[in-house]
Every structure is written in C-alpha cells, then in structure tokens.
Amino acid sequence: MKKSCILLLLAAAFAGACSKKSGGDAKLRTDVDSVAYVIGMNVGMNLMRMDSTINVAAVCEGIRDVFRQSPKLTVEAAETFYLSYVNYALPQKALAYEEQFLADFAKSNRSYARTSSGVTYAVEAVGDQELVPAADRDSVILRYVLSTRDGRQLHSSYERGDSLRTTLGDLGRGVKEALKLIGKGGKIDAWIPSSAAYGAEGDEQLGVQPNATLHYEIELVEVDKYATRSRRNNLR
C-alpha cells in the first residue's frame, strides 16, 4: 500500500496537463511536451477509474506544490490519510450508495421485495414447491445471467450454452438466499449487495469490482434434495 501511495503521488507530479494557474491550454510544441501530455492523460484516466468525482483543481494544486517543494502534507501524513480513505471512508461511501440504490429500486419497482441482508428480488416463476433447495448439501443445477449495476454483462449461461451444477452450500450468500425462494423450474430476478456477493475484494477474474452490487437472473433447472438422496442410498 505504501508503494502504491508513493507511486500515485509521483505519477501525479508528472501530469503535464495541469496548467500553472494560467488557465490556458497546453501547447504541445515539442516531443517532450507531448510525452508529458500523454502521461497526464494516463494519470487522468487512472484517477477517473478510482473516483470520477475527484476534484481536478485539488489534484493540480498538489502537483504544483510538489514542484514548488512546498506540499501541505508530509509524505507520511499523506500516506496515512490515503490509506484511511481507501480502506475505510471509500468502502463506507460505496455501501451507503449501494443501500440507497437498492432501497430506491425496491420503492420504484413494487414487484420487488427485500430480504434482511438486502437482496432485492422479484420471483418470476415460483417453480415446484416440493423441490425448493434448503440444505447446504442439496444439489442444484441452474442457469443464470450475471450483470453489473450499470448493465455490463459478466456471464450468461444461455450464451455459453452451459449450466452450473453445484451444491447450495458452495454458492455465495446472496445467490443462496435467492434460490431458497423458488423451486425446481422457478425463475428469480435478484439484485445482490456486495456484502452478500464478492464483498470488498471483488473478483478480478470474473470482472467484479470491489464493493459491487450485482444483478442475477436465475433459472433453477434441477434440485436434488440431500435428504431424499440419502434415503435412496440407504434403500440400496
């Protein structure tokens, strides 16, 4: 983390796109100026990914202060503040935004209900109520479409032509809660908060960002109850 903070500060120090209070556009008269501008673009794009609401004027002020060798914070104080913001303040803001999003969504979509953990769902097809997965060792086969809050699709069983075969206990808490609301043949549309999905870590391989609210469209294709399976085995 310390290295990341220092690298961020160093990268910001090279952002040639910031003017020195002149307000004029950067004049790319030489290759060196062009390289500086490209570095500034790169820094800007990285900062946008981190926080699109960032105060650009404050960023530029920090760059100018570094070049003047008169920063308002020591490197140690900057590091402490940055780590505190990233590890505590930023996740809390994300959770508050997520909670408001889910509450507003349920309020404006009256067919949706919410569980105590915040899973916001609408049952599209109830399915066979004699075959509702309940125990962690119940086996399930399901197809699903997984998307981000802004509609970016991360996975579709229908497009891939596959199904997920697993036990209820091996699924994430939010998906598990959703499946317990339907039976074999049932379908459910569910918004799952980050705390019941991939949390603050996210899933880089799947493309899930930290603290991400996820949208699942799930079809429960098959259910094999553990209790029934156990009785079958005992009768053999």
Biotite code that builds the C-alpha atoms (Angstrom):
import biotite.structure as struc

atoms = struc.array([
    struc.Atom([0.000, 0.000, 0.000], chain_id="A", res_id=1, res_name="MET", atom_name="CA", element="C"),
    struc.Atom([2.837, 2.400, 0.844], chain_id="A", res_id=2, res_name="LYS", atom_name="CA", element="C"),
    struc.Atom([4.372, 1.781, -2.571], chain_id="A", res_id=3, res_name="LYS", atom_name="CA", element="C"),
    struc.Atom([1.032, 2.380, -4.283], chain_id="A", res_id=4, res_name="SER", atom_name="CA", element="C"),
    struc.Atom([0.563, 5.688, -2.476], chain_id="A", res_id=5, res_name="CYS", atom_name="CA", element="C"),
    struc.Atom([4.050, 6.909, -3.365], chain_id="A", res_id=6, res_name="ILE", atom_name="CA", element="C"),
    struc.Atom([3.636, 5.829, -6.995], chain_id="A", res_id=7, res_name="LEU", atom_name="CA", element="C"),
    struc.Atom([0.339, 7.708, -7.164], chain_id="A", res_id=8, res_name="LEU", atom_name="CA", element="C"),
    struc.Atom([1.970, 10.853, -5.832], chain_id="A", res_id=9, res_name="LEU", atom_name="CA", element="C"),
    struc.Atom([4.890, 10.516, -8.224], chain_id="A", res_id=10, res_name="LEU", atom_name="CA", element="C"),
    struc.Atom([2.573, 9.925, -11.182], chain_id="A", res_id=11, res_name="ALA", atom_name="CA", element="C"),
    struc.Atom([0.568, 12.996, -10.259], chain_id="A", res_id=12, res_name="ALA", atom_name="CA", element="C"),
    struc.Atom([3.775, 15.026, -10.126], chain_id="A", res_id=13, res_name="ALA", atom_name="CA", element="C"),
    struc.Atom([4.382, 14.238, -13.806], chain_id="A", res_id=14, res_name="PHE", atom_name="CA", element="C"),
    struc.Atom([0.905, 15.247, -15.028], chain_id="A", res_id=15, res_name="ALA", atom_name="CA", element="C"),
    struc.Atom([1.841, 17.955, -17.514], chain_id="A", res_id=16, res_name="GLY", atom_name="CA", element="C"),
    struc.Atom([-1.802, 18.583, -18.389], chain_id="A", res_id=17, res_name="ALA", atom_name="CA", element="C"),
    struc.Atom([-2.247, 20.810, -15.337], chain_id="A", res_id=18, res_name="CYS", atom_name="CA", element="C"),
    struc.Atom([-1.637, 24.441, -16.066], chain_id="A", res_id=19, res_name="SER", atom_name="CA", element="C"),
    struc.Atom([0.071, 26.716, -13.536], chain_id="A", res_id=20, res_name="LYS", atom_name="CA", element="C"),
    struc.Atom([-2.950, 28.912, -12.774], chain_id="A", res_id=21, res_name="LYS", atom_name="CA", element="C"),
    struc.Atom([-2.842, 30.344, -16.262], chain_id="A", res_id=22, res_name="SER", atom_name="CA", element="C"),
    struc.Atom([-5.969, 28.525, -17.357], chain_id="A", res_id=23, res_name="GLY", atom_name="CA", element="C"),
    struc.Atom([-4.515, 28.218, -20.903], chain_id="A", res_id=24, res_name="GLY", atom_name="CA", element="C"),
    struc.Atom([-4.386, 25.012, -22.952], chain_id="A", res_id=25, res_name="ASP", atom_name="CA", element="C"),
    struc.Atom([-1.158, 23.021, -23.003], chain_id="A", res_id=26, res_name="ALA", atom_name="CA", element="C"),
    struc.Atom([0.886, 23.837, -26.128], chain_id="A", res_id=27, res_name="LYS", atom_name="CA", element="C"),
    struc.Atom([2.462, 20.670, -27.488], chain_id="A", res_id=28, res_name="LEU", atom_name="CA", element="C"),
    struc.Atom([5.383, 22.389, -29.230], chain_id="A", res_id=29, res_name="ARG", atom_name="CA", element="C"),
    struc.Atom([7.925, 19.617, -28.620], chain_id="A", res_id=30, res_name="THR", atom_name="CA", element="C"),
    struc.Atom([8.022, 15.847, -28.272], chain_id="A", res_id=31, res_name="ASP", atom_name="CA", element="C"),
    struc.Atom([8.820, 16.285, -24.595], chain_id="A", res_id=32, res_name="VAL", atom_name="CA", element="C"),
    struc.Atom([5.645, 18.332, -24.093], chain_id="A", res_id=33, res_name="ASP", atom_name="CA", element="C"),
    struc.Atom([3.649, 15.713, -25.997], chain_id="A", res_id=34, res_name="SER", atom_name="CA", element="C"),
    struc.Atom([5.023, 12.947, -23.792], chain_id="A", res_id=35, res_name="VAL", atom_name="CA", element="C"),
    struc.Atom([4.133, 14.986, -20.706], chain_id="A", res_id=36, res_name="ALA", atom_name="CA", element="C"),
    struc.Atom([0.600, 15.445, -22.015], chain_id="A", res_id=37, res_name="TYR", atom_name="CA", element="C"),
    struc.Atom([0.221, 11.696, -22.682], chain_id="A", res_id=38, res_name="VAL", atom_name="CA", element="C"),
    struc.Atom([1.420, 10.983, -19.132], chain_id="A", res_id=39, res_name="ILE", atom_name="CA", element="C"),
    struc.Atom([-1.136, 13.495, -17.873], chain_id="A", res_id=40, res_name="GLY", atom_name="CA", element="C"),
    struc.Atom([-3.876, 11.728, -19.868], chain_id="A", res_id=41, res_name="MET", atom_name="CA", element="C"),
    struc.Atom([-2.836, 8.398, -18.358], chain_id="A", res_id=42, res_name="ASN", atom_name="CA", element="C"),
    struc.Atom([-2.902, 9.809, -14.833], chain_id="A", res_id=43, res_name="VAL", atom_name="CA", element="C"),
    struc.Atom([-6.301, 11.378, -15.501], chain_id="A", res_id=44, res_name="GLY", atom_name="CA", element="C"),
    struc.Atom([-7.772, 8.109, -16.796], chain_id="A", res_id=45, res_name="MET", atom_name="CA", element="C"),
    struc.Atom([-6.443, 6.199, -13.792], chain_id="A", res_id=46, res_name="ASN", atom_name="CA", element="C"),
    struc.Atom([-7.879, 8.785, -11.416], chain_id="A", res_id=47, res_name="LEU", atom_name="CA", element="C"),
    struc.Atom([-11.230, 8.568, -13.226], chain_id="A", res_id=48, res_name="MET", atom_name="CA", element="C"),
    struc.Atom([-11.281, 4.817, -12.602], chain_id="A", res_id=49, res_name="ARG", atom_name="CA", element="C"),
    struc.Atom([-10.549, 5.400, -8.929], chain_id="A", res_id=50, res_name="MET", atom_name="CA", element="C"),
    struc.Atom([-13.105, 8.169, -8.377], chain_id="A", res_id=51, res_name="ASP", atom_name="CA", element="C"),
    struc.Atom([-14.895, 10.018, -11.189], chain_id="A", res_id=52, res_name="SER", atom_name="CA", element="C"),
    struc.Atom([-15.964, 12.750, -8.745], chain_id="A", res_id=53, res_name="THR", atom_name="CA", element="C"),
    struc.Atom([-12.393, 13.700, -7.846], chain_id="A", res_id=54, res_name="ILE", atom_name="CA", element="C"),
    struc.Atom([-11.601, 17.428, -7.557], chain_id="A", res_id=55, res_name="ASN", atom_name="CA", element="C"),
    struc.Atom([-9.276, 18.053, -10.529], chain_id="A", res_id=56, res_name="VAL", atom_name="CA", element="C"),
    struc.Atom([-8.294, 21.508, -9.222], chain_id="A", res_id=57, res_name="ALA", atom_name="CA", element="C"),
    struc.Atom([-7.097, 19.943, -5.967], chain_id="A", res_id=58, res_name="ALA", atom_name="CA", element="C"),
    struc.Atom([-5.081, 17.360, -7.921], chain_id="A", res_id=59, res_name="VAL", atom_name="CA", element="C"),
    struc.Atom([-3.398, 20.134, -9.894], chain_id="A", res_id=60, res_name="CYS", atom_name="CA", element="C"),
    struc.Atom([-2.719, 22.104, -6.715], chain_id="A", res_id=61, res_name="GLU", atom_name="CA", element="C"),
    struc.Atom([-0.971, 19.064, -5.262], chain_id="A", res_id=62, res_name="GLY", atom_name="CA", element="C"),
    struc.Atom([1.160, 18.755, -8.395], chain_id="A", res_id=63, res_name="ILE", atom_name="CA", element="C"),
    struc.Atom([2.132, 22.444, -8.284], chain_id="A", res_id=64, res_name="ARG", atom_name="CA", element="C"),
    struc.Atom([3.011, 22.216, -4.586], chain_id="A", res_id=65, res_name="ASP", atom_name="CA", element="C"),
    struc.Atom([5.282, 19.220, -5.244], chain_id="A", res_id=66, res_name="VAL", atom_name="CA", element="C"),
    struc.Atom([7.098, 21.118, -7.985], chain_id="A", res_id=67, res_name="PHE", atom_name="CA", element="C"),
    struc.Atom([7.413, 24.137, -5.676], chain_id="A", res_id=68, res_name="ARG", atom_name="CA", element="C"),
    struc.Atom([8.712, 21.805, -2.970], chain_id="A", res_id=69, res_name="GLN", atom_name="CA", element="C"),
    struc.Atom([6.106, 23.145, -0.551], chain_id="A", res_id=70, res_name="SER", atom_name="CA", element="C"),
    struc.Atom([3.467, 20.404, -0.141], chain_id="A", res_id=71, res_name="PRO", atom_name="CA", element="C"),
    struc.Atom([0.866, 20.971, 2.560], chain_id="A", res_id=72, res_name="LYS", atom_name="CA", element="C"),
    struc.Atom([1.327, 17.408, 3.880], chain_id="A", res_id=73, res_name="LEU", atom_name="CA", element="C"),
    struc.Atom([4.374, 15.324, 4.646], chain_id="A", res_id=74, res_name="THR", atom_name="CA", element="C"),
    struc.Atom([4.720, 12.041, 2.746], chain_id="A", res_id=75, res_name="VAL", atom_name="CA", element="C"),
    struc.Atom([3.930, 10.173, 5.987], chain_id="A", res_id=76, res_name="GLU", atom_name="CA", element="C"),
    struc.Atom([0.787, 12.215, 6.658], chain_id="A", res_id=77, res_name="ALA", atom_name="CA", element="C"),
    struc.Atom([-0.327, 11.828, 3.035], chain_id="A", res_id=78, res_name="ALA", atom_name="CA", element="C"),
    struc.Atom([0.166, 8.078, 3.235], chain_id="A", res_id=79, res_name="GLU", atom_name="CA", element="C"),
    struc.Atom([-1.802, 7.803, 6.494], chain_id="A", res_id=80, res_name="THR", atom_name="CA", element="C"),
    struc.Atom([-4.690, 9.855, 5.135], chain_id="A", res_id=81, res_name="PHE", atom_name="CA", element="C"),
    struc.Atom([-4.760, 7.998, 1.797], chain_id="A", res_id=82, res_name="TYR", atom_name="CA", element="C"),
    struc.Atom([-4.790, 4.533, 3.407], chain_id="A", res_id=83, res_name="LEU", atom_name="CA", element="C"),
    struc.Atom([-7.530, 5.600, 5.823], chain_id="A", res_id=84, res_name="SER", atom_name="CA", element="C"),
    struc.Atom([-9.624, 6.937, 2.951], chain_id="A", res_id=85, res_name="TYR", atom_name="CA", element="C"),
    struc.Atom([-9.170, 3.882, 0.725], chain_id="A", res_id=86, res_name="VAL", atom_name="CA", element="C"),
    struc.Atom([-9.629, 1.279, 3.467], chain_id="A", res_id=87, res_name="ASN", atom_name="CA", element="C"),
    struc.Atom([-12.422, 2.896, 5.487], chain_id="A", res_id=88, res_name="TYR", atom_name="CA", element="C"),
    struc.Atom([-14.056, 6.043, 4.107], chain_id="A", res_id=89, res_name="ALA", atom_name="CA", element="C"),
    struc.Atom([-14.361, 4.910, 0.478], chain_id="A", res_id=90, res_name="LEU", atom_name="CA", element="C"),
    struc.Atom([-15.937, 1.493, 1.257], chain_id="A", res_id=91, res_name="PRO", atom_name="CA", element="C"),
    struc.Atom([-18.415, 3.177, 3.626], chain_id="A", res_id=92, res_name="GLN", atom_name="CA", element="C"),
    struc.Atom([-19.417, 5.617, 0.892], chain_id="A", res_id=93, res_name="LYS", atom_name="CA", element="C"),
    struc.Atom([-19.857, 2.718, -1.539], chain_id="A", res_id=94, res_name="ALA", atom_name="CA", element="C"),
    struc.Atom([-22.033, 0.805, 0.932], chain_id="A", res_id=95, res_name="LEU", atom_name="CA", element="C"),
    struc.Atom([-24.188, 3.856, 1.651], chain_id="A", res_id=96, res_name="ALA", atom_name="CA", element="C"),
    struc.Atom([-24.658, 4.468, -2.088], chain_id="A", res_id=97, res_name="TYR", atom_name="CA", element="C"),
    struc.Atom([-25.493, 0.801, -2.643], chain_id="A", res_id=98, res_name="GLU", atom_name="CA", element="C"),
    struc.Atom([-28.077, 0.767, 0.158], chain_id="A", res_id=99, res_name="GLU", atom_name="CA", element="C"),
    struc.Atom([-29.756, 3.876, -1.237], chain_id="A", res_id=100, res_name="GLN", atom_name="CA", element="C"),
    struc.Atom([-29.751, 2.384, -4.749], chain_id="A", res_id=101, res_name="PHE", atom_name="CA", element="C"),
    struc.Atom([-31.395, -0.857, -3.605], chain_id="A", res_id=102, res_name="LEU", atom_name="CA", element="C"),
    struc.Atom([-33.934, 0.940, -1.414], chain_id="A", res_id=103, res_name="ALA", atom_name="CA", element="C"),
    struc.Atom([-34.879, 3.296, -4.254], chain_id="A", res_id=104, res_name="ASP", atom_name="CA", element="C"),
    struc.Atom([-35.077, 0.407, -6.716], chain_id="A", res_id=105, res_name="PHE", atom_name="CA", element="C"),
    struc.Atom([-37.444, -1.576, -4.493], chain_id="A", res_id=106, res_name="ALA", atom_name="CA", element="C"),
    struc.Atom([-39.546, 1.524, -3.870], chain_id="A", res_id=107, res_name="LYS", atom_name="CA", element="C"),
    struc.Atom([-39.946, 2.299, -7.581], chain_id="A", res_id=108, res_name="SER", atom_name="CA", element="C"),
    struc.Atom([-40.444, -1.360, -8.564], chain_id="A", res_id=109, res_name="ASN", atom_name="CA", element="C"),
    struc.Atom([-43.284, -2.581, -6.376], chain_id="A", res_id=110, res_name="ARG", atom_name="CA", element="C"),
    struc.Atom([-42.985, -6.194, -7.554], chain_id="A", res_id=111, res_name="SER", atom_name="CA", element="C"),
    struc.Atom([-39.615, -6.445, -5.776], chain_id="A", res_id=112, res_name="TYR", atom_name="CA", element="C"),
    struc.Atom([-39.142, -7.359, -2.136], chain_id="A", res_id=113, res_name="ALA", atom_name="CA", element="C"),
    struc.Atom([-36.035, -7.308, 0.094], chain_id="A", res_id=114, res_name="ARG", atom_name="CA", element="C"),
    struc.Atom([-34.505, -9.836, 2.454], chain_id="A", res_id=115, res_name="THR", atom_name="CA", element="C"),
    struc.Atom([-32.863, -8.845, 5.731], chain_id="A", res_id=116, res_name="SER", atom_name="CA", element="C"),
    struc.Atom([-29.427, -8.956, 4.066], chain_id="A", res_id=117, res_name="SER", atom_name="CA", element="C"),
    struc.Atom([-30.533, -6.550, 1.324], chain_id="A", res_id=118, res_name="GLY", atom_name="CA", element="C"),
    struc.Atom([-31.120, -8.996, -1.547], chain_id="A", res_id=119, res_name="VAL", atom_name="CA", element="C"),
    struc.Atom([-33.743, -7.222, -3.654], chain_id="A", res_id=120, res_name="THR", atom_name="CA", element="C"),
    struc.Atom([-35.738, -9.681, -5.732], chain_id="A", res_id=121, res_name="TYR", atom_name="CA", element="C"),
    struc.Atom([-38.784, -10.477, -7.832], chain_id="A", res_id=122, res_name="ALA", atom_name="CA", element="C"),
    struc.Atom([-39.935, -14.081, -8.296], chain_id="A", res_id=123, res_name="VAL", atom_name="CA", element="C"),
    struc.Atom([-40.824, -14.520, -11.950], chain_id="A", res_id=124, res_name="GLU", atom_name="CA", element="C"),
    struc.Atom([-41.811, -18.195, -11.669], chain_id="A", res_id=125, res_name="ALA", atom_name="CA", element="C"),
    struc.Atom([-42.331, -19.984, -8.333], chain_id="A", res_id=126, res_name="VAL", atom_name="CA", element="C"),
    struc.Atom([-41.456, -23.478, -9.574], chain_id="A", res_id=127, res_name="GLY", atom_name="CA", element="C"),
    struc.Atom([-42.149, -26.788, -7.832], chain_id="A", res_id=128, res_name="ASP", atom_name="CA", element="C"),
    struc.Atom([-42.636, -26.018, -4.153], chain_id="A", res_id=129, res_name="GLN", atom_name="CA", element="C"),
    struc.Atom([-41.906, -29.644, -3.278], chain_id="A", res_id=130, res_name="GLU", atom_name="CA", element="C"),
    struc.Atom([-38.399, -29.154, -4.640], chain_id="A", res_id=131, res_name="LEU", atom_name="CA", element="C"),
    struc.Atom([-37.102, -25.969, -3.012], chain_id="A", res_id=132, res_name="VAL", atom_name="CA", element="C"),
    struc.Atom([-33.380, -26.125, -2.073], chain_id="A", res_id=133, res_name="PRO", atom_name="CA", element="C"),
    struc.Atom([-32.933, -25.512, 1.643], chain_id="A", res_id=134, res_name="ALA", atom_name="CA", element="C"),
    struc.Atom([-29.981, -27.530, 2.975], chain_id="A", res_id=135, res_name="ALA", atom_name="CA", element="C"),
    struc.Atom([-26.375, -26.734, 2.074], chain_id="A", res_id=136, res_name="ASP", atom_name="CA", element="C"),
    struc.Atom([-25.929, -30.292, 0.761], chain_id="A", res_id=137, res_name="ARG", atom_name="CA", element="C"),
    struc.Atom([-28.876, -30.032, -1.627], chain_id="A", res_id=138, res_name="ASP", atom_name="CA", element="C"),
    struc.Atom([-27.623, -30.290, -5.227], chain_id="A", res_id=139, res_name="SER", atom_name="CA", element="C"),
    struc.Atom([-28.802, -27.737, -7.781], chain_id="A", res_id=140, res_name="VAL", atom_name="CA", element="C"),
    struc.Atom([-28.449, -27.115, -11.488], chain_id="A", res_id=141, res_name="ILE", atom_name="CA", element="C"),
    struc.Atom([-29.024, -23.542, -12.585], chain_id="A", res_id=142, res_name="LEU", atom_name="CA", element="C"),
    struc.Atom([-28.638, -21.193, -15.495], chain_id="A", res_id=143, res_name="ARG", atom_name="CA", element="C"),
    struc.Atom([-28.021, -17.526, -14.884], chain_id="A", res_id=144, res_name="TYR", atom_name="CA", element="C"),
    struc.Atom([-27.141, -14.155, -16.329], chain_id="A", res_id=145, res_name="VAL", atom_name="CA", element="C"),
    struc.Atom([-24.826, -12.009, -14.216], chain_id="A", res_id=146, res_name="LEU", atom_name="CA", element="C"),
    struc.Atom([-24.534, -8.264, -14.810], chain_id="A", res_id=147, res_name="SER", atom_name="CA", element="C"),
    struc.Atom([-23.130, -5.211, -13.056], chain_id="A", res_id=148, res_name="THR", atom_name="CA", element="C"),
    struc.Atom([-25.256, -2.354, -11.771], chain_id="A", res_id=149, res_name="ARG", atom_name="CA", element="C"),
    struc.Atom([-24.651, -0.374, -14.967], chain_id="A", res_id=150, res_name="ASP", atom_name="CA", element="C"),
    struc.Atom([-25.809, -3.280, -17.155], chain_id="A", res_id=151, res_name="GLY", atom_name="CA", element="C"),
    struc.Atom([-22.444, -4.732, -18.190], chain_id="A", res_id=152, res_name="ARG", atom_name="CA", element="C"),
    struc.Atom([-22.894, -8.487, -18.650], chain_id="A", res_id=153, res_name="GLN", atom_name="CA", element="C"),
    struc.Atom([-20.261, -10.657, -16.944], chain_id="A", res_id=154, res_name="LEU", atom_name="CA", element="C"),
    struc.Atom([-21.671, -14.122, -17.615], chain_id="A", res_id=155, res_name="HIS", atom_name="CA", element="C"),
    struc.Atom([-24.599, -15.723, -19.426], chain_id="A", res_id=156, res_name="SER", atom_name="CA", element="C"),
    struc.Atom([-25.284, -19.456, -19.231], chain_id="A", res_id=157, res_name="SER", atom_name="CA", element="C"),
    struc.Atom([-27.594, -19.086, -22.205], chain_id="A", res_id=158, res_name="TYR", atom_name="CA", element="C"),
    struc.Atom([-24.935, -17.550, -24.442], chain_id="A", res_id=159, res_name="GLU", atom_name="CA", element="C"),
    struc.Atom([-22.281, -20.001, -23.266], chain_id="A", res_id=160, res_name="ARG", atom_name="CA", element="C"),
    struc.Atom([-24.663, -22.957, -23.551], chain_id="A", res_id=161, res_name="GLY", atom_name="CA", element="C"),
    struc.Atom([-23.781, -24.290, -20.106], chain_id="A", res_id=162, res_name="ASP", atom_name="CA", element="C"),
    struc.Atom([-25.323, -24.847, -16.675], chain_id="A", res_id=163, res_name="SER", atom_name="CA", element="C"),
    struc.Atom([-23.862, -24.563, -13.193], chain_id="A", res_id=164, res_name="LEU", atom_name="CA", element="C"),
    struc.Atom([-24.008, -27.824, -11.220], chain_id="A", res_id=165, res_name="ARG", atom_name="CA", element="C"),
    struc.Atom([-23.161, -27.395, -7.558], chain_id="A", res_id=166, res_name="THR", atom_name="CA", element="C"),
    struc.Atom([-24.437, -27.695, -4.004], chain_id="A", res_id=167, res_name="THR", atom_name="CA", element="C"),
    struc.Atom([-26.348, -24.911, -2.305], chain_id="A", res_id=168, res_name="LEU", atom_name="CA", element="C"),
    struc.Atom([-23.609, -24.507, 0.271], chain_id="A", res_id=169, res_name="GLY", atom_name="CA", element="C"),
    struc.Atom([-20.973, -23.737, -2.363], chain_id="A", res_id=170, res_name="ASP", atom_name="CA", element="C"),
    struc.Atom([-22.856, -20.696, -3.620], chain_id="A", res_id=171, res_name="LEU", atom_name="CA", element="C"),
    struc.Atom([-22.499, -17.123, -2.395], chain_id="A", res_id=172, res_name="GLY", atom_name="CA", element="C"),
    struc.Atom([-24.814, -15.981, 0.367], chain_id="A", res_id=173, res_name="ARG", atom_name="CA", element="C"),
    struc.Atom([-26.956, -13.775, -1.865], chain_id="A", res_id=174, res_name="GLY", atom_name="CA", element="C"),
    struc.Atom([-27.471, -16.391, -4.587], chain_id="A", res_id=175, res_name="VAL", atom_name="CA", element="C"),
    struc.Atom([-28.211, -18.986, -1.917], chain_id="A", res_id=176, res_name="LYS", atom_name="CA", element="C"),
    struc.Atom([-30.901, -16.738, -0.418], chain_id="A", res_id=177, res_name="GLU", atom_name="CA", element="C"),
    struc.Atom([-32.437, -16.190, -3.853], chain_id="A", res_id=178, res_name="ALA", atom_name="CA", element="C"),
    struc.Atom([-32.591, -19.896, -4.668], chain_id="A", res_id=179, res_name="LEU", atom_name="CA", element="C"),
    struc.Atom([-34.360, -20.685, -1.398], chain_id="A", res_id=180, res_name="LYS", atom_name="CA", element="C"),
    struc.Atom([-37.269, -18.547, -2.639], chain_id="A", res_id=181, res_name="LEU", atom_name="CA", element="C"),
    struc.Atom([-38.038, -20.738, -5.674], chain_id="A", res_id=182, res_name="ILE", atom_name="CA", element="C"),
    struc.Atom([-38.373, -24.399, -6.546], chain_id="A", res_id=183, res_name="GLY", atom_name="CA", element="C"),
    struc.Atom([-37.327, -26.563, -9.470], chain_id="A", res_id=184, res_name="LYS", atom_name="CA", element="C"),
    struc.Atom([-38.287, -24.779, -12.690], chain_id="A", res_id=185, res_name="GLY", atom_name="CA", element="C"),
    struc.Atom([-38.533, -21.437, -10.915], chain_id="A", res_id=186, res_name="GLY", atom_name="CA", element="C"),
    struc.Atom([-37.022, -18.150, -12.040], chain_id="A", res_id=187, res_name="LYS", atom_name="CA", element="C"),
    struc.Atom([-35.931, -15.154, -9.985], chain_id="A", res_id=188, res_name="ILE", atom_name="CA", element="C"),
    struc.Atom([-34.537, -11.705, -10.732], chain_id="A", res_id=189, res_name="ASP", atom_name="CA", element="C"),
    struc.Atom([-32.281, -10.515, -7.916], chain_id="A", res_id=190, res_name="ALA", atom_name="CA", element="C"),
    struc.Atom([-30.094, -7.525, -7.073], chain_id="A", res_id=191, res_name="TRP", atom_name="CA", element="C"),
    struc.Atom([-27.455, -8.714, -4.616], chain_id="A", res_id=192, res_name="ILE", atom_name="CA", element="C"),
    struc.Atom([-25.491, -6.278, -2.434], chain_id="A", res_id=193, res_name="PRO", atom_name="CA", element="C"),
    struc.Atom([-21.726, -6.588, -2.301], chain_id="A", res_id=194, res_name="SER", atom_name="CA", element="C"),
    struc.Atom([-21.821, -7.851, 1.288], chain_id="A", res_id=195, res_name="SER", atom_name="CA", element="C"),
    struc.Atom([-23.765, -10.917, 0.086], chain_id="A", res_id=196, res_name="ALA", atom_name="CA", element="C"),
    struc.Atom([-21.703, -11.302, -3.114], chain_id="A", res_id=197, res_name="ALA", atom_name="CA", element="C"),
    struc.Atom([-17.960, -10.695, -3.621], chain_id="A", res_id=198, res_name="TYR", atom_name="CA", element="C"),
    struc.Atom([-17.506, -8.018, -0.960], chain_id="A", res_id=199, res_name="GLY", atom_name="CA", element="C"),
    struc.Atom([-14.645, -5.550, -0.764], chain_id="A", res_id=200, res_name="ALA", atom_name="CA", element="C"),
    struc.Atom([-12.302, -7.909, -2.619], chain_id="A", res_id=201, res_name="GLU", atom_name="CA", element="C"),
    struc.Atom([-14.381, -8.305, -5.761], chain_id="A", res_id=202, res_name="GLY", atom_name="CA", element="C"),
    struc.Atom([-13.358, -10.934, -8.307], chain_id="A", res_id=203, res_name="ASP", atom_name="CA", element="C"),
    struc.Atom([-10.779, -9.776, -10.852], chain_id="A", res_id=204, res_name="GLU", atom_name="CA", element="C"),
    struc.Atom([-11.047, -12.924, -12.972], chain_id="A", res_id=205, res_name="GLN", atom_name="CA", element="C"),
    struc.Atom([-14.812, -12.588, -13.277], chain_id="A", res_id=206, res_name="LEU", atom_name="CA", element="C"),
    struc.Atom([-14.618, -8.817, -13.712], chain_id="A", res_id=207, res_name="GLY", atom_name="CA", element="C"),
    struc.Atom([-16.398, -7.935, -10.455], chain_id="A", res_id=208, res_name="VAL", atom_name="CA", element="C"),
    struc.Atom([-15.150, -4.673, -8.940], chain_id="A", res_id=209, res_name="GLN", atom_name="CA", element="C"),
    struc.Atom([-14.730, -4.240, -5.152], chain_id="A", res_id=210, res_name="PRO", atom_name="CA", element="C"),
    struc.Atom([-17.981, -3.374, -3.331], chain_id="A", res_id=211, res_name="ASN", atom_name="CA", element="C"),
    struc.Atom([-20.034, -4.133, -6.461], chain_id="A", res_id=212, res_name="ALA", atom_name="CA", element="C"),
    struc.Atom([-23.811, -4.570, -6.485], chain_id="A", res_id=213, res_name="THR", atom_name="CA", element="C"),
    struc.Atom([-24.656, -7.427, -8.855], chain_id="A", res_id=214, res_name="LEU", atom_name="CA", element="C"),
    struc.Atom([-27.739, -8.329, -10.858], chain_id="A", res_id=215, res_name="HIS", atom_name="CA", element="C"),
    struc.Atom([-28.656, -12.003, -11.295], chain_id="A", res_id=216, res_name="TYR", atom_name="CA", element="C"),
    struc.Atom([-31.328, -13.556, -13.492], chain_id="A", res_id=217, res_name="GLU", atom_name="CA", element="C"),
    struc.Atom([-31.539, -17.160, -12.301], chain_id="A", res_id=218, res_name="ILE", atom_name="CA", element="C"),
    struc.Atom([-33.398, -20.203, -13.595], chain_id="A", res_id=219, res_name="GLU", atom_name="CA", element="C"),
    struc.Atom([-33.399, -23.190, -11.225], chain_id="A", res_id=220, res_name="LEU", atom_name="CA", element="C"),
    struc.Atom([-33.282, -26.133, -13.619], chain_id="A", res_id=221, res_name="VAL", atom_name="CA", element="C"),
    struc.Atom([-32.949, -29.058, -11.207], chain_id="A", res_id=222, res_name="GLU", atom_name="CA", element="C"),
    struc.Atom([-32.954, -29.768, -7.475], chain_id="A", res_id=223, res_name="VAL", atom_name="CA", element="C"),
    struc.Atom([-31.801, -32.954, -5.775], chain_id="A", res_id=224, res_name="ASP", atom_name="CA", element="C"),
    struc.Atom([-32.634, -32.791, -2.078], chain_id="A", res_id=225, res_name="LYS", atom_name="CA", element="C"),
    struc.Atom([-29.940, -34.265, 0.128], chain_id="A", res_id=226, res_name="TYR", atom_name="CA", element="C"),
    struc.Atom([-32.478, -35.887, 2.462], chain_id="A", res_id=227, res_name="ALA", atom_name="CA", element="C"),
    struc.Atom([-34.189, -37.624, -0.462], chain_id="A", res_id=228, res_name="THR", atom_name="CA", element="C"),
    struc.Atom([-30.849, -38.668, -1.957], chain_id="A", res_id=229, res_name="ARG", atom_name="CA", element="C"),
    struc.Atom([-29.725, -40.058, 1.395], chain_id="A", res_id=230, res_name="SER", atom_name="CA", element="C"),
    struc.Atom([-32.910, -42.116, 1.759], chain_id="A", res_id=231, res_name="ARG", atom_name="CA", element="C"),
    struc.Atom([-32.438, -43.516, -1.748], chain_id="A", res_id=232, res_name="ARG", atom_name="CA", element="C"),
    struc.Atom([-28.898, -44.572, -0.914], chain_id="A", res_id=233, res_name="ASN", atom_name="CA", element="C"),
    struc.Atom([-29.994, -46.244, 2.332], chain_id="A", res_id=234, res_name="ASN", atom_name="CA", element="C"),
    struc.Atom([-32.596, -48.332, 0.475], chain_id="A", res_id=235, res_name="LEU", atom_name="CA", element="C"),
    struc.Atom([-29.990, -49.849, -1.815], chain_id="A", res_id=236, res_name="ARG", atom_name="CA", element="C"),
])
